[in-house]
Amino acid sequence: MNISAPFIQRPIATALLMVGLLVGGLIAYPLLPVASLPSVNYPTLTVTAQLPGTDPQTMASTVASPLELQFGEIPGHHAEFGIELHPHRHHPIAAH
């Protein structure tokens, strides 16, 4: 006996089964979790550079500028540069 024999012998039951599957699919379709923009985790590179006891100009010229030049050679990158200040020290630039 082949797999299609019961469906050929009972055409009304087959049609009802097909209608039931169609209705179930139409009801379930709007419930599918589809996002217009999927969640993507892009690779991130974090670089920490310290030069204790230097002023901001020296830090910019000897550390930040060479790093910016090196990162600028990476095609298709987006670079963000930040500064972390020590909470227990007076920083005149932080007051501005």
N, C-alpha and C positions, 0 to 999 in steps of 0.2 A: 504494500500500500504506500502510495506516495504522499507527500506532505500536503498537496493541494486537493486531494480527494474529498475531505470533509467540506471544504469551502465550495467545491463544485456541486456537491450533493445538496448543500443548504445555501442557496443564493440569497435568500432573505436574511438569514442570520449573518451571512458575510457582509451584506449591505449595512445592516444595523451595527455590526462591529466597526466597519469603516466610518460610519457617521459618528459613532461614539468616540473613536480615536480622533476624528477631525474636531469635534466639539471640545474634547479634552485638550487638544493642542492649541486651539484658539483661546481657551481660557488660560492656559499656562503661559502662552507667549508673552503677554505683558508683564508677567511676574519674573521673567528672566533677568538676572542681575547683569546688565550691560551698562558700562560707563562710557560717556562720550569721549573722555580723555582717561586712559588707563593710568593707574598708579605706577610710576617708574622710579626706581632708585638709580640715580646716576653715580658713577664712580667719583669719589672725592679724594683729593690729596691734601693733607694738612701738613704744613711746614711750620716748625717752631724755631725761631732764631733768637738768640740772646747775646748781648754784648754788654755785660754789666758795667756800670759806671760811665757810659758814654752819653753824650748829649743827643738830642733828636736829629740834628743835622748830620752828625757822624753816623748815626744809625741808618739814616736814609741813604747816605752816599755809599757806605761800605756794606750794608746788608740788604736793604729793601730794593735799591736800584738794580744790583746784580740779579737778585731773585726775579724781579719783574722782567728783566731782559731774557732770562732763561725761560720763564713761563711764557713769554711772548712768542717763543719759537714753536710752541706746541700748537698744531693746527686745530681749529674748532674748539678752543677752550674759553672758559669764562673765569676770570680771576677776580677774587675779592681779597682786599688787604685790610687787616684790622690791627688794632693795638689794644693790649691789655695792660691796664695800669694797676700798680700795687695799691691795695686799699688803705694802707697805713702810712703812705708817703704823700707829701704835698706836691701836687702837680699843677704848676701855673697854667699850663695849656688846657687842663681839664676845667678850669673855671670859666673859660670863654664859651 
